[in-house]
Amino acid sequence: MKNYEQTCTRLGETLNNILDWARGEKEVGIKDSLFICENGTVEQYVESSEGEKFHEFVKNLSESEFNQICDEFFKAIEERNLSKMHKALAIFDEMDNYSLGTEPMKRRLLRIRKSTESKSYEFGEGEGIKDFILYKGKVYNPT
């Protein structure tokens, strides 16, 4: 039996943004996520072993790998590519939540956060479906 852990809660997300979020995280090994949206509030659950592998990946990032991810993030902003943005945002969130990375990495991440904090919301488009479940790329509407 698989175990899932709640990893985050977000407000005001669109279905398209959640689909991009799931695609972005799939690129970093988080493939077995469950997103539950009720009244516009989204809770994400990640399969425990995938979450542990992802944490180890982020924990072991070198400064050059981190810099490459940052460069890809800025390119994704220019291209308005939410999937690629969410790939980087997943890594950034893990670093923030567990204080991972070297001091130079943490300083750069802080600068990135301050200068780009609203970008993923600005690009979000799509239906405002209030209630749905997204699991392995499939959308289920419980109503």
Secondary structure, 3 states (H helix, E strand, C coil): CCCEEEEEEEECCCHHHHHHHHHHHHCCCCCCEEEEEECCEEEEEEEHHHHHHHHHHHHCCCHHHHHHHHHHHHHHHHHCCHHHHHHHHHHHHHHHHHCCCCHHHHHHHHHHHHHHCCHHHHHCCCCCCCCEEEECCEEECCC
